[in-house]
């Protein structure tokens, strides 16, 4: 824009013609002088106005300059120079930043994409484009939000509140690091690591010692992430990537303590690649997640088939059935949003609609899944796609009395990191520095790497199972759901041949190992090192894991005949002892749903598929009466172990399985066999009937229709104490426990919004309180040494105190005061 307000062309032309006619009677030389001064007075010239307004106070026009006398012009020039030294440079006109030269209006490509195609024609032009100056306001707002969310994440999902349960010194537990030599530090040092990470997140939030804070957060975060693969998920991986990117960009130039301490950094432009890097990362998260949802299971509605029952989808169930809600809203809507969200956020015309949809989407996800700060982080990242000055404009709309504590609303300053073109004032002009070439190359390589990594599973084949790669960096969010029916761990003594069984999950703190071959290998190696302490020499470990993925048959994941202690595994080769997913049986899912829907409410069913040459060993509890086995495909041989009898069954044939006995189902057909168990839990059914009778009896007594007196053992159902010497009926105890649960659920459902908020804040308060106290105890131990065991136990008990919640759970007669230090 020109500093001089443009005049209407028709007004200039009419006034000029009138004056020229009046001057026509003068001599030719006089007419030339008159024409020159007329053009100077009425034709706006950007360069001339700039030269004349440099000596004026800010906001003064060139025409006002002509109305000043010589002395006043000199005083105005001196005042303008003094003011310019303390005033930030005004926003540079768009022409030096890559706009069409010559003042031409921007083309369609620039209006749509923000740049012209010719700016990508050569490497130099691309580097200039990526270093175009941009307002740092949106970047600073995202930095503050990300730091706050990570500070809240450290005690919760990162596990600071329960750190002593995971890394207690001397704890005999199997761990699953990505790198074999990675080990946890002693407990007090682990608290120090978490403390450094928390301080780093707070430093990122306020922008204090920004580079050091990002490193303080980034180092411990990736150490903890690589230390335990069982905690890997997509959003935890995303947090690490965003922290890495924030360590490279100039996110501390707006609303930061560093900006207050270092004026040259305060409110300075940032190059465009700062925004490009973060926007590309968020775009990849959305778009790759959408591409992964093109999987047949997701499109068919099998991935999250039970999600349509959630109360959040109740409005959709008013017009759609539960099945159609799951198929169209959950699966179809999720696919459409992930594929389109990145594009809709990028373009100005569709961004308001995109903000509405992604906000609704992430708010729903925060209620549907336990995913920590992920939904709020994605909401905060949406602001990166908006105009970079939106926080500045938002603060400018606030009342004046409130602006003192808000970020600056002044235009950003020039920065030496940006490129302003040949005619730009300040910053880089014309030539490009090596650092700018390096930043542009890094941006392109990083985006290419992030596009390639989700599809790099052909390289790391050892991590491929029924799904590709380690769950956490492929953006295949919620595409696969699993249900484990049966897990058996068998050990064999290598010297004596003794065979025994281990409880699934023994010596572990996670359940993720059941789905990944690399973790099963680590688990078996760890067990082989622990079992010799329990007089088991040279142990051999065998796993028999049955799992259903996306409503398929229950089938084996690994070969139960392979000793995993001595089995081969490499991250670069396919795992030979991993059994394939029976994809040819996927069309059976519709029939399985039909068979299951035809059962009554008390009958359960399990669908099994097994490989030729293998057998299933099963025990039917006496509680499961009327258990039957029916073959759906192939041929099986049922061996009744105690009766020493065999039954051969073909497709469509069935057998009543005796309860309280072991039996084996051998697959003898050349193709995989499919069969189903149907059973009724007679014990649970009888208990439910007894509880119903007690409920009816209680209602009759309360409304006065019951004439006979209650026996003493039934008095507790009315809230009366048990008679002295009367035995406790287990059915009555179960009834009372169920009534307490129902009453608690009723209180929570009927609680007001204020009560729910109070309960939520109270729970978070005690979680953060324990995190802070346990961290202080550990730091004291590092600095001064550990105190006596009794004092340490009292300090931990004080950290564990939860106020009234714990007092209500204590037996009567116990003290209700918190433990004293």
C-alpha positions in Angstrom: 0.0 0.0 0.0 1.1 3.5 -0.7 1.5 5.8 2.4 -0.6 8.4 0.6 -4.3 7.8 0.4 -5.1 7.3 -3.3 -7.3 9.8 -5.0 -10.1 9.1 -7.4 -8.8 9.2 -11.0 -11.8 11.1 -12.3 -11.3 13.8 -9.6 -7.6 14.1 -10.5 -8.3 14.3 -14.2 -11.1 16.9 -13.9 -9.1 19.2 -11.6 -6.0 18.9 -13.8 -7.9 19.8 -17.0 -9.5 22.9 -15.4 -6.1 24.2 -14.3 -4.5 23.4 -17.6 -7.2 25.4 -19.5 -6.6 28.3 -17.2 -2.8 28.1 -17.9 -3.2 27.8 -21.7 -2.8 31.6 -22.1 0.7 31.4 -20.6 4.0 30.9 -22.6 5.1 27.4 -23.6 7.8 27.3 -20.9 5.3 28.5 -18.2 2.8 25.8 -19.4 5.5 23.1 -19.0 6.3 24.2 -15.4 2.6 24.3 -14.6 2.0 20.8 -15.9 4.9 19.4 -14.0 3.7 20.8 -10.7 0.1 19.7 -11.3 1.3 16.1 -11.9 3.4 16.3 -8.8 0.5 17.5 -6.7 -2.3 15.2 -7.9 -0.6 11.9 -9.0 0.1 9.5 -6.2 3.6 8.0 -6.4 4.7 5.3 -4.0 8.4 5.9 -4.2 8.0 9.7 -3.9 5.7 9.5 -1.0 8.0 7.1 0.8 10.9 9.4 0.4 8.9 12.3 1.8 7.2 10.5 4.6 10.4 9.2 6.1 10.8 12.5 8.0 7.2 12.6 9.2 5.8 11.3 12.4 4.2 7.8 12.1 0.8 8.0 10.3 1.4 11.4 8.6 0.9 11.7 4.9 3.0 13.3 2.2 0.4 15.9 1.6 0.6 17.0 5.2 4.4 17.3 4.7 3.9 19.9 2.0 1.7 22.0 4.3 4.6 22.4 6.8 7.0 25.2 6.8 10.8 24.8 6.6 11.4 25.1 10.3 8.4 22.8 11.2 9.6 20.3 8.6 13.1 20.2 10.2 11.5 19.7 13.7 9.2 17.0 12.3 12.2 15.2 10.8 14.1 15.2 14.0 11.0 13.9 16.0 10.4 11.2 13.4 14.0 9.9 13.7 13.7 9.8 17.4 10.4 8.0 17.3 11.6 5.5 14.6 14.4 4.3 16.9 11.8 3.1 19.5 9.0 2.1 17.2 8.9 -1.4 15.5 9.1 -1.5 11.8 5.6 -1.5 10.2 4.4 -4.5 8.4 6.2 -4.8 5.1 4.0 -4.5 2.0 3.3 -7.8 0.3 5.3 -7.0 -2.8 8.8 -7.7 -1.5 7.5 -11.0 0.1 6.8 -12.7 -3.2 3.8 -10.8 -4.5 3.5 -10.3 -8.2 5.9 -7.5 -9.3 4.8 -4.3 -10.7 1.8 -4.1 -8.4 -0.3 -6.6 -10.4 -3.2 -8.2 -8.6 -2.5 -11.7 -7.3 -3.3 -14.6 -9.6 -5.7 -17.4 -8.9 -2.9 -19.7 -7.7 -1.7 -17.2 -5.1 -5.2 -16.6 -3.9 -5.8 -20.4 -3.6 -2.4 -21.7 -2.4 -0.6 -18.6 -1.1 2.2 -18.7 -3.7 2.7 -18.7 -7.4 3.8 -21.9 -9.3 6.8 -20.0 -10.6 8.1 -19.7 -7.0 8.8 -23.5 -7.2 10.6 -23.4 -10.5 14.1 -23.2 -9.0 15.8 -24.0 -5.8 16.6 -20.4 -5.0 13.0 -19.4 -5.5 11.8 -22.2 -3.2 14.2 -21.2 -0.5 13.0 -17.6 -0.7 9.4 -18.8 -0.5 10.1 -20.9 2.6 11.8 -17.9 4.2 9.0 -15.5 3.5 8.3 -13.5 6.7 5.3 -14.5 8.8 3.7 -13.3 11.9 4.9 -15.3 15.0 1.6 -14.9 16.9 0.0 -18.2 15.9 3.2 -20.1 16.5 3.6 -18.6 19.9 0.1 -19.5 20.8 0.6 -23.1 19.8 3.8 -23.2 21.8 2.1 -22.1 25.0 -0.8 -24.5 24.5 1.5 -27.4 23.7 3.7 -26.7 26.8 0.7 -26.6 29.1 -0.8 -29.8 27.7 2.5 -31.6 28.1 2.9 -30.4 31.6 -0.5 -31.9 32.3 0.4 -35.1 30.5 3.6 -35.9 32.5 1.8 -36.8 35.8 -1.0 -38.6 33.9 -0.2 -40.6 30.8 3.6 -40.4 31.2 3.0 -42.0 34.6 4.7 -39.7 37.1 1.9 -40.2 39.6 2.5 -44.0 39.6 6.2 -44.0 38.9 7.2 -45.9 42.1 4.8 -48.8 41.0 6.6 -49.2 37.7 10.3 -48.6 38.5 10.6 -49.6 42.2 14.1 -50.7 43.0 14.5 -54.5 43.1 11.2 -55.1 41.3 11.3 -58.4 39.4 9.7 -57.5 36.2 10.2 -58.0 32.4 10.6 -54.8 30.4 10.3 -54.2 26.6 12.7 -51.5 25.4 13.2 -50.8 21.8 17.0 -50.9 22.1 18.2 -54.0 23.9 20.8 -52.1 26.1 18.3 -49.5 27.4 17.6 -49.9 31.1 15.7 -47.8 33.6 17.6 -45.8 36.2 17.2 -46.2 40.0 13.8 -44.9 41.2 15.1 -41.7 42.7 16.9 -40.9 39.4 13.8 -41.7 37.4 11.9 -39.1 39.4 14.7 -36.6 38.6 14.3 -37.5 34.9 10.5 -36.9 35.1 11.1 -33.6 37.0 13.4 -32.4 34.3 10.8 -33.3 31.7 8.1 -31.4 33.6 10.3 -28.3 34.0 11.0 -28.5 30.3 7.3 -28.5 29.5 6.7 -25.5 31.7 9.6 -23.7 30.1 8.1 -24.3 26.7 4.8 -23.0 27.9 6.1 -19.7 29.2 8.9 -19.4 26.6 11.7 -19.2 29.2 15.2 -20.4 28.1 13.3 -21.8 25.2 15.9 -23.9 23.4 17.1 -25.4 26.7 13.6 -26.1 27.8 12.8 -27.9 24.6 15.9 -30.1 25.0 15.0 -30.7 28.7 11.6 -32.0 27.6 12.7 -33.8 24.4 15.6 -35.9 25.9 13.7 -37.5 28.8 10.6 -37.9 26.7 12.2 -40.0 24.0 14.2 -41.9 26.6 11.0 -42.9 28.3 9.3 -43.7 25.0 12.1 -45.9 23.8 12.4 -47.5 27.3 9.0 -49.2 27.1 7.4 -50.2 23.8 4.2 -51.3 25.6 3.3 -47.6 26.0 3.7 -46.7 22.4 0.7 -45.2 20.6 0.2 -42.8 17.8 -0.4 -39.7 19.9 2.6 -40.3 22.2 4.8 -40.6 19.1 3.2 -37.3 17.8 4.1 -35.5 21.0 7.7 -36.4 20.5 7.7 -35.2 16.9 6.0 -31.9 17.7 8.5 -31.3 20.5 11.4 -31.9 18.1 9.9 -29.5 15.6 9.4 -26.8 18.3 13.0 -27.1 19.2 13.9 -26.0 15.7 11.4 -23.1 15.1 11.2 -19.6 16.5 8.1 -20.2 18.6 9.5 -18.0 21.4 9.2 -14.7 19.5 5.7 -14.0 20.7 4.3 -14.1 24.2 7.4 -15.4 25.9 9.7 -14.6 28.7 12.7 -14.8 26.4 11.1 -12.0 24.3 10.9 -9.8 27.4 14.6 -10.5 28.2 15.9 -10.2 24.7 14.3 -7.3 22.8 15.9 -8.3 19.4 13.8 -11.5 19.6 10.6 -10.0 20.8 7.8 -9.9 18.3 10.1 -10.7 15.3 9.0 -12.3 12.1 9.5 -16.1 11.6 10.2 -17.7 8.2 7.4 -19.5 6.5 9.1 -22.9 6.9 8.4 -22.8 10.6 4.7 -23.0 9.9 5.2 -25.4 6.9 6.9 -27.9 9.1 4.1 -28.1 11.7 1.3 -27.8 9.2 2.7 -30.7 7.2 3.0 -32.8 10.3 -0.6 -32.3 11.3 -1.7 -32.8 7.7 0.1 -36.1 7.5 -1.5 -37.2 10.7 -5.0 -36.6 9.3 -4.4 -37.8 5.7 -2.4 -40.9 6.5 -4.9 -41.9 9.1 -7.6 -41.6 6.4 -5.6 -43.7 4.0 -5.2 -46.4 6.6 -8.9 -46.3 7.2 -9.5 -47.4 3.6 -8.8 -50.9 5.0 -11.7 -53.3 4.2 -12.4 -53.9 7.8 -12.9 -50.2 8.5 -15.0 -49.6 5.4 -17.1 -52.6 6.2 -17.8 -51.4 9.8 -15.9 -54.1 11.7 -13.1 -52.1 13.3 -15.2 -50.3 16.0 -18.5 -52.2 15.6 -19.6 -51.7 19.3 -18.9 -47.9 19.4 -22.3 -47.0 18.0 -23.9 -48.0 21.3 -22.1 -45.1 23.1 -24.4 -42.3 24.5 -22.6 -39.8 22.3 -24.2 -41.3 19.3 -27.7 -41.3 20.8 -28.9 -38.4 18.5 -27.9 -40.4 15.4 -29.8 -43.5 16.7 -33.0 -41.5 16.6 -33.0 -41.7 12.8 -30.6 -44.6 12.2 -30.3 -48.1 13.6 -27.4 -49.1 15.7 -25.8 -50.9 12.8 -26.2 -48.0 10.4 -24.9 -45.6 13.0 -21.8 -47.7 13.4 -21.3 -48.0 9.6 -22.2 -44.5 8.4 -21.4 -42.2 11.3 -18.6 -44.0 13.2 -16.7 -45.6 10.3 -17.9 -43.5 7.3 -17.7 -40.2 9.1 -14.3 -41.0 10.6 -12.9 -42.0 7.1 -14.3 -38.8 5.4 -13.1 -36.5 8.1 -9.5 -37.9 8.2 -9.2 -37.8 4.5 -10.5 -34.3 4.1 -9.5 -32.4 7.3 -6.0 -31.5 6.2 -7.3 -30.1 2.9 -10.2 -28.2 4.4 -7.9 -26.6 7.0 -5.5 -25.5 4.4 -7.8 -23.5 2.2 -9.3 -20.2 3.4 -12.8 -20.8 2.0 -13.3 -24.2 3.7 -11.4 -23.5 6.9 -14.4 -22.3 9.0 -16.3 -25.5 8.1 -13.2 -27.6 8.9 -12.8 -26.0 12.3 -16.3 -26.8 13.2 -16.0 -30.5 12.2 -12.5 -31.2 13.7 -13.6 -29.5 17.0 -16.7 -31.7 17.2 -14.6 -34.7 16.2 -11.9 -34.2 18.8 -14.3 -33.3 21.6 -16.2 -36.6 20.9 -12.9 -38.6 20.9 -12.0 -37.1 24.3 -15.1 -38.7 25.7 -15.0 -42.0 23.8 -11.3 -43.0 24.4 -8.7 -42.6 27.1 -6.2 -40.8 25.0 -5.0 -38.2 27.4 -4.1 -34.8 25.9 -4.3 -35.9 22.3 -7.7 -34.4 21.4 -6.7 -31.0 23.0 -3.3 -31.0 21.2 -5.0 -31.5 17.9 -7.5 -28.7 18.7 -4.6 -26.4 19.5 -2.8 -27.3 16.2 -5.9 -26.2 14.2 -4.8 -22.6 14.9 -1.6 -23.1 12.9 -3.7 -23.3 9.7 -5.5 -20.0 10.4 -4.1 -16.6 9.6 -0.9 -16.2 11.5 -2.0 -13.0 13.2 -5.2 -14.3 14.7 -3.9 -14.1 18.4 -2.9 -10.5 17.8 -6.3 -9.6 16.4 -8.0 -11.5 19.2 -6.1 -9.6 21.8 -6.8 -6.3 20.1 -10.5 -6.9 20.6 -10.2 -7.3 24.3 -10.9 -4.4 26.7 -8.1 -2.0 27.4 -7.9 -2.9 31.1 -7.2 -6.5 30.1 -4.6 -5.9 27.4 -1.8 -5.3 30.0 -1.5 -9.1 30.7 -2.0 -10.1 27.1 0.5 -10.4 24.2 1.5 -7.5 22.1 -0.9 -6.2 19.4 1.8 -4.2 17.6 2.9 -5.4 14.1 5.9 -7.8 14.1 9.5 -6.6 13.6 11.8 -7.6 10.9 14.0 -10.7 11.5 17.4 -11.6 9.9 16.1 -15.2 9.5 13.6 -14.1 6.9 14.0 -13.1 3.3 12.3 -9.8 2.3 13.3 -9.6 -1.4 15.5 -7.1 -3.2 13.5 -4.1 -2.0 12.8 -5.1 1.6 13.8 -3.1 4.5 15.8 -5.0 7.0 16.4 -8.8 7.1 17.9 -10.7 4.2 17.9 -9.0 0.8 18.6 -10.7 -2.5 21.3 -13.2 -1.5 20.6 -16.4 0.5 22.7 -17.6 3.3 23.8 -21.3 3.8 21.7 -21.5 6.9 18.6 -20.7 4.8 19.5 -23.4 2.2 20.0 -25.9 5.0 16.6 -25.0 6.7 14.8 -25.5 3.4 16.5 -28.8 2.7 15.7 -30.1 6.2 12.0 -29.1 5.8 11.6 -31.1 2.5 13.6 -34.1 3.8 11.6 -34.2 7.1 8.2 -34.1 5.3 9.4 -36.8 2.8 10.6 -39.0 5.7 7.2 -38.6 7.5 5.4 -39.6 4.3 7.6 -42.7 3.8 7.8 -44.0 7.4 4.2 -45.2 7.7 4.8 -47.4 4.7 8.3 -48.6 5.5 7.2 -51.9 7.0 8.8 -53.8 4.2 12.2 -52.9 5.8 11.4 -53.7 9.4 9.6 -57.0 8.7 10.4 -58.4 12.2 7.9 -56.0 13.7 5.1 -57.0 11.4 2.4 -59.1 12.9 -1.2 -59.3 11.7 -0.8 -55.6 11.5 2.3 -53.9 10.1 5.0 -52.4 12.3 5.1 -51.2 15.9 1.8 -49.7 16.8 2.5 -46.0 17.2 4.1 -44.5 14.1 1.8 -45.6 11.3 -1.2 -43.5 12.1 -3.5 -46.5 11.8 -5.6 -45.2 14.7 -8.5 -47.4 15.9 -8.4 -49.5 12.7 -7.9 -52.8 14.5 -9.7 -54.0 17.6 -8.7 -57.3 19.4 -10.3 -59.7 21.8 -8.2 -62.4 23.5 -10.1 -65.5 24.4 -7.3 -67.7 25.7 -3.6 -67.3 26.6 -1.5 -70.1 27.9 2.2 -70.0 28.8 3.9 -73.4 29.2 7.4 -74.0 30.5 9.5 -77.1 30.3 12.6 -77.9 32.4 15.4 -78.5 30.0 17.1 -81.0 32.3 14.2 -82.9 34.0 11.5 -82.5 31.3 9.1 -81.2 33.9 6.2 -79.3 32.4 4.3 -76.5 34.1 2.2 -73.5 33.4 2.6 -69.8 34.2 -0.1 -67.2 34.8 -0.4 -65.0 31.7 1.3 -61.7 32.3 3.4 -62.9 35.3 6.5 -60.6 35.8 5.0 -58.0 33.5 3.1 -54.7 33.9 1.4 -54.6 30.5 -0.8 -56.7 28.3 0.6 -55.4 25.0 3.1 -58.2 24.7 0.3 -60.7 23.6 0.0 -59.1 20.1 3.6 -58.5 19.0 6.2 -61.1 18.1 9.1 -59.0 19.1 7.7 -58.5 22.6 7.0 -62.2 22.9 10.6 -62.9 22.1 11.7 -60.4 24.8 9.2 -61.9 27.3 10.4 -65.4 26.7 14.1 -64.4 27.1 13.3 -62.6 30.3 11.4 -65.6 31.7 14.3 -67.8 30.9 16.5 -65.6 33.1 14.0 -65.5 36.0 12.8 -69.1 36.2 16.1 -70.6 37.2 15.7 -68.7 40.5 12.7 -70.9 41.1 14.6 -74.2 40.5 13.7 -74.5 36.8 16.8 -75.3 34.8 17.3 -74.3 31.1 13.6 -73.4 30.7 11.8 -73.7 27.4 8.9 -71.3 26.9 5.8 -72.0 24.7 3.0 -69.6 24.1 -0.5 -70.5 22.9 -2.4 -67.2 22.2 -5.9 -67.1 20.8 -7.1 -63.7 19.6 -9.8 -62.3 17.3 -9.2 -59.2 15.3 -12.1 -57.1 14.0 -14.8 -59.7 14.8 -13.1 -62.6 13.0 -12.7 -66.2 14.3 -10.6 -66.7 17.4 -7.3 -68.1 16.1 -3.7 -68.7 17.1 -1.1 -65.9 16.8 2.1 -68.0 17.2 3.0 -71.6 16.7 2.6 -73.3 20.1 5.2 -75.9 19.2 8.1 -73.5 19.0 10.3 -72.7 22.0 10.6 -68.9 21.8 13.7 -68.8 24.0 15.7 -70.4 21.2 13.6 -69.2 18.3 15.1 -66.8 15.7 13.9 -63.3 15.5 15.4 -60.3 13.6 13.9 -56.8 13.0 14.8 -57.1 9.3 13.3 -60.5 8.5 9.9 -62.1 8.6 9.1 -64.0 11.8 8.9 -67.7 10.9 6.9 -68.8 14.0 4.2 -66.2 13.5 1.0 -67.8 12.1 -0.8 -65.9 9.3 -4.2 -64.3 9.7 -6.9 -66.4 8.0 -8.1 -63.7 5.7 -10.0 -66.2 3.6 -12.4 -66.6 6.5 -13.3 -62.9 6.7 -16.6 -63.4 4.7 -17.8 -65.6 7.6 -18.3 -62.6 9.8 -21.8 -61.8 8.6 -22.8 -65.4 9.3 -21.2 -65.4 12.7 -23.2 -62.3 13.6 -26.4 -64.0 12.4 -25.6 -67.1 14.6 -24.9 -64.9 17.6 -28.0 -62.9 17.2 -30.1 -66.0 17.2 -29.1 -67.0 20.8 -31.0 -66.1 23.9 -29.6 -63.7 26.5 -28.2 -66.4 28.7 -26.2 -68.3 26.1 -22.7 -67.3 25.0 -20.8 -68.4 21.9 -17.1 -68.6 20.9 -16.1 -69.1 17.3 -12.8 -70.9 16.8 -10.6 -71.4 13.7 -7.5 -73.6 13.8 -4.7 -74.8 11.5 -4.2 -78.4 10.2 -2.1 -80.5 12.5 -2.7 -78.4 15.6 -5.1 -79.0 18.5 -6.9 -77.0 21.1 -6.7 -78.2 24.7 -9.7 -76.9 26.7 -11.3 -77.4 30.1 -15.0 -76.9 30.6 -15.8 -75.6 34.1 -18.7 -77.2 36.0 -20.3 -73.8 36.1 -20.8 -74.0 32.3 -23.6 -76.4 31.8 -25.0 -77.4 28.4 -21.8 -76.8 26.6 -21.8 -78.0 23.0 -19.3 -78.0 20.1 -20.5 -77.7 16.5 -18.3 -77.8 13.4 -18.8 -75.1 10.8 -16.1 -76.0 8.3 -13.5 -78.8 7.9 -13.1 -81.9 10.0 -12.0 -82.3 13.7 -11.3 -85.1 16.1 -12.6 -84.5 19.7 -10.6 -86.4 22.3 -12.2 -86.8 25.7 -9.1 -87.2 27.9 -10.6 -88.7 31.0 -13.1 -90.9 29.2 -10.4 -92.0 26.6 -12.8 -91.7 23.8 -12.5 -89.9 20.4 -15.3 -88.4 18.3 -14.9 -87.5 14.6 -17.0 -84.5 13.5 -17.6 -83.1 10.1 -19.2 -79.9 8.9 -22.6 -79.5 10.5 -22.1 -82.1 13.2 -22.0 -81.4 16.9 -21.2 -82.9 20.3 -22.2 -82.3 23.9 -19.0 -81.6 25.9 -19.0 -83.0 29.4 -18.3 -80.3 32.1 -15.5 -80.6 34.6 -13.2 -82.5 32.2 -10.4 -81.7 29.7 -10.8 -82.4 26.1 -8.7 -81.8 22.9 -10.0 -80.7 19.5 -7.6 -81.9 16.7 -7.9 -80.4 13.2 -7.6 -83.3 10.8 -8.8 -81.7 7.6 -6.2 -80.4 5.1 -7.7 -76.9 5.4 -8.3 -74.8 8.5 -11.2 -76.0 10.6 -13.9 -73.7 12.0 -16.2 -74.6 14.9 -18.2 -73.0 17.7 -18.7 -73.5 21.4 -22.1 -72.6 22.9 -22.6 -72.6 26.6 -24.7 -71.4 29.5 -23.1 -70.2 32.7 -25.5 -72.0 35.0 -23.9 -70.6 38.2 -24.3 -67.0 37.1 -27.8 -67.7 35.9 -28.8 -69.2 39.3 -27.1 -66.2 41.1 -29.1 -63.7 39.0 -32.3 -65.5 39.8 -31.5 -65.4 43.6 -30.6 -61.7 43.4 -33.9 -61.0 41.6 -35.9 -62.8 44.3 -34.1 -60.8 47.0 -34.9 -57.6 45.2 -38.6 -58.5 44.9 -38.7 -59.6 48.6 -37.2 -56.3 49.7 -39.7 -54.3 47.7 -42.6 -56.3 49.2 -41.3 -55.7 52.7 -40.9 -52.0 52.0 -44.4 -51.6 50.6 -46.1 -53.7 53.3 -47.3 -56.6 51.1 -45.0 -59.2 52.7 -46.8 -60.8 55.6 -44.2 -63.3 56.8 -41.3 -62.1 59.0 -37.8 -62.1 57.5 -35.3 -64.7 58.8 -32.4 -63.1 60.7 -29.9 -63.8 57.9 -31.9 -61.7 55.5 -32.1 -58.6 57.7 -29.2 -56.8 56.0 -31.2 -56.4 52.8 -33.3 -53.9 54.7 -30.3 -52.1 56.1 -30.5 -53.7 59.5 -27.5 -55.2 61.2 -27.1 -59.0 61.1 -28.4 -60.8 64.2 -25.7 -61.9 66.6 -24.5 -65.4 65.8 -26.3 -65.5 62.4 -24.1 -66.7 59.6 -23.5 -64.4 56.6 -25.3 -65.6 53.5 -23.0 -65.3 50.4 -26.0 -64.5 48.2 -27.0 -61.7 50.6 -23.5 -60.4 50.5 -23.5 -60.4 46.7 -26.9 -58.6 46.7 -25.6 -55.9 49.0 -22.5 -55.4 46.9 -24.6 -55.0 43.8 -27.0 -52.6 45.5 -24.0 -50.4 46.6 -22.7 -50.3 43.0 -26.2 -49.5 41.6 -26.6 -46.7 44.2 -23.2 -45.3 43.4 -24.0 -45.3 39.7 -27.3 -43.7 40.3 -25.6 -40.9 42.4 -23.1 -40.3 39.6 -25.8 -40.1 36.9 -28.0 -37.8 38.9 -25.1 -35.6 40.0 -25.2 -32.0 38.8 -22.6 -30.4 36.6 -21.1 -28.7 39.6 -20.8 -32.0 41.5 -19.2 -33.7 38.5 -16.7 -30.9 38.1 -15.9 -31.0 41.8 -15.3 -34.8 41.6 -13.1 -34.4 38.5 -11.0 -31.6 40.0 -10.7 -33.5 43.3 -9.4 -36.6 41.5 -6.9 -34.5 39.5 -5.8 -32.6 42.6 -4.8 -35.8 44.5 -3.0 -37.1 41.4 -0.9 -34.0 41.0 -0.4 -33.8 44.7 1.1 -37.3 44.8 3.3 -36.6 41.8 4.7 -33.5 43.5 5.3 -35.0 46.9 6.9 -38.2 45.6 9.2 -36.1 43.4 10.2 -34.0 46.3 10.9 -37.1 48.4 13.1 -38.5 45.7 15.0 -35.3 45.2 15.6 -35.1 48.9 16.9 -38.7 48.8 19.4 -37.8 46.1 20.6 -34.7 47.9 20.7 -35.9 51.5 20.4 -39.6 51.4 17.4 -41.9 52.2 16.0 -41.6 55.7 15.1 -44.5 57.9 12.5 -46.9 56.5 9.8 -46.0 59.0 10.1 -42.3 58.1 10.1 -43.1 54.4 6.9 -45.2 54.8 5.2 -42.4 56.6 6.1 -39.9 53.9 4.8 -42.2 51.2 1.6 -42.8 53.1 1.2 -39.0 53.4 1.6 -38.7 49.6 -0.9 -41.5 49.1 -3.6 -39.8 51.3 -6.7 -39.0 49.3 -8.9 -37.3 51.9 -12.5 -38.2 52.3 -12.4 -40.8 49.6 -9.9 -42.9 51.6 -11.6 -42.1 54.9 -14.8 -43.5 53.5 -13.1 -46.8 52.5 -11.5 -47.3 56.0 -13.1 -49.6 58.5 -14.8 -48.0 61.4 -12.7 -47.0 64.4 -9.6 -46.1 62.3 -8.3 -42.6 62.6 -9.4 -40.1 59.9 -6.5 -37.7 60.1 -3.8 -37.7 57.4 -0.6 -39.3 58.5 1.8 -36.9 60.0 5.4 -36.4 58.7 
